Amino acid sequence: MVIPELEKIKTQILNPFVALLLGLAVVYFLYGVVRFIVDYGNETARAEGKKHMIWGIVGLAIMISVYGIINLISNTIVSVSGVG
């Protein structure tokens, strides 16, 4: 049956990959925060830090959305197939 294989792909490949990208987005956001705080007197560096923070938040939103979409598709396939 196809459903157990899809569940394995989801749990062993997709979920860890999304978690890795989510972690990278958090690190990128925190890098922007640190740069914003450390370079308090330099407006150019502060603007760069703001840019990093904004893109980190965008990355977090995208990864959370992808995780939700993966779960929605997975749950829909399981409910339509009648397995589980």
N, C-alpha and C positions, 0 to 999 in steps of 0.2 A: 504494500500500500504506500502511497506517496506521502501521506500526512506525517508519519514518523520521521521520514527523511527531511521533510521541510522543517520540522521542529528541531531536528539536530542541527541543520544549517543555521537556523535562527539562534539557537542557544550557544552553539560552539563557534560560529563565525560572525554573524551579524551583530549580536549583542556585545561581544568583546570589542569589535571594531568601532561601534558607536561609542562605547565607553572610553576607548582610547582617544577618539576625536573630541569627546566631551572634556576629557582631562586636558588635552592640548589647548582647547578653548579657554579653560579656567586658567591655565598657566599663562597664556597670552594676555588675558585680562589682568591677572595679577602683575605681570611684567609692566603693563601700562600704568597700573596704580603706583607701583614702586617708582617708575620713571617720573610720573607726575609729581610725587611727593619729594623725591630726591632733588630734582631739578626745579625747585620752587622759584628761583630767581630768573631762570632762563625761559622766556615765553615760547621760543621755538621748540624747545625740548618738552615743555608742558603741553603744547599743542600736539606734539607727536605722541605723548603719553595718553592724551584724551582720545586720539585716533585709535590707539591700541585698545583702550578700554571699550570704545564703541564697537569695534570689530570683534572683540572678545565676546561681548554681549550678543551680537548678531550671530556669531558662531554657536554660542550656547543655545540660543533660541532655535536655530536650525537643527542642531543635534537632538534637542528634546523633541522637536516636531518629527524628525526622522524616526526616533525611537517610538513615538506614538503611532506613526503611520505603519511601521513594521508590526507592531502589536495589533493594530486594527485589522490589517490584512490577514495576519495569522489567525486571529480569532474569527474572522469572517470565513476563512477557508475551512476551519474546523467546524463551525456551526453549520455551514452549507453542506459539508460532507457527512455530517451526522456522527462523526467520531468524537469521542470525549464527552 
